[in-house]
Amino acid sequence: MKYIDMKEPGGPDVLICAERPEPVPGPGEVLIRVAAAGVNGPDLLQRKGKYPPPHGASPILGLEVAGKIAATGAGVTGWSPGDKVCALVPGGGYAELVKTPVECCLPVPEGLSLTDAAALPETFFTVWFNLNDRGHLKAGESLLIHGGSSGIGTTAIQLAKAMGAKVFVTVGSEDKARACASFGADHVVNYREQDFVQEIDRLTDGNGVDVILDMVGGDYIGRDLQALANDGRLLSIAMLGGAKAEVDIMPFMVKRLTWSGSTIRAQSTASKGRIAASLRETVWPWLASGSVKPVIFTTFPLSEAADAHRLMEGGQHIGKVVLTVQGT
């Protein structure tokens, strides 16, 4: 099969097309003939040598795909060759074929193409797990999303609105502000022109927000604590602004705050399976009805993965970037 290889850690130019034997599904696994694969921040980090795959996972980039089942391993039930599927994979998505545990598979929502479906797993698993399981976001509460125009951000806006929350986002341009408003954000803060702590204070009459979804880290953490309401929950999912933060513990105590950190890739197959089941029950009907939609900025052929990474690193995209595989 064809796949995207890395000559060595480095910039986008290290990504090259190569060939290797097709993977064989083991017990409890399915083999997917990939039609499209999503591009995500962790892929860029892995390419730079900063996010090694978990033990036993494929070293090939790519954490989400959509396509058709090509084969099933021993013990797999509920799926047959030819079924359309989207899946969270532990690695190996930038390829014509990839294997993954059956628990991490979901049907392609009604009305969506395989390209659309490839933009779902990584962001929807991450956002749903954090907002629903970790943040316990409830109808009538408020959520602040940093990086509102990203793949994570556009997903979080829509899911939070479907959950009945009021949504605030931070962005870095007017184009991104308009896009986030069109996806349902109630208030948009341009962090290049406004201080988000001051704006949240003003917009909430000094009360703060109930939940913050933070992919920045660094010095944003201390500011997040200021913007949270009593009993607020801070959800850290990435560290784009740095892995270290100096914080004042007093706000945690006075406002009874909770700070939660998580990644999806390192979790057990059983845990991912529980998230998938919850998505299928609650979120997949929203996708089928059209009330929630994947936001795709552009697509690239698999052979142009390096260009997709350059675009992602430029930061001008809104929503997801997807690789398409010819011949599927």
Secondary structure, DSSP 8 states (H G I E B T S, - for coil): -EEEEESSSSSGGGEEEEE-------TTEEEEEEEEEEE-HHHHHHHTTSS---TTS-SSS-SEEEEEEEEE-TT--S--TT-EEEEE-SS--SBSEEEEEGGGEEE--TT--HHHHHTSHHHHHHHHIIIIIIS---TT-EEEEESTTBHHHHHHHHHHHHTT-EEEEEESSHHHHHHHHHTT-SEEEETTTS-HHHHHHHHTTT--EEEEEES--TTHHHHHHHHEEEEEEEEE---TT-S-----SHHHHHHT-EEEE--STTS-HHHHHHHHHHIIIIIHHHHHHTSS---EEEEEEGGGHHHHHHHHHHT---BEEEEE-TT-
